Amino acid sequence: MANFKTILRAMLMIPATVLMIQFQLMGAAMGQSCPVQLSNLNVCAPFVVPGAPTTAPSPDCCNALQLVSNDCLCSTLRIASTLPTACRVPPLSCSTE
């Protein structure tokens, strides 16, 4: 029984290890500051949240967006676009309205 538990733990650690390696490689590719750059975009929430009363981004939002590197933003959008498939949910269908 102990051997089965040991094997099961090892098998569960493999996906976790693979994910950690992928995130480390993404971090190296995008630069260590990408998560910080993205977190600075929180000031844009009043503009981007559906139903928000704000119709124009604030100067703080625009300044934060200017500080996000193109590679960071594009990589994040590319990764986010794969989430529906990875989570086995229907693909997004966004209208412009």
Residue pairs with C-beta under 8 A, 6 or more apart in sequence:
26 75
26 79
27 34
27 35
29 71
29 75
30 69
30 71
30 72
30 75
31 69
31 71
31 72
33 69
33 72
34 69
34 71
34 72
34 75
34 76
37 67
37 68
37 69
37 72
38 68
38 72
38 76
40 64
40 67
40 68
41 61
41 64
41 65
41 68
43 58
43 60
43 61
43 64
44 57
44 58
44 61
44 64
44 65
45 52
46 52
46 53
46 54
46 58
47 54
47 55
47 56
47 57
47 58
47 61
57 65
81 92
84 90
84 91
84 92
85 91
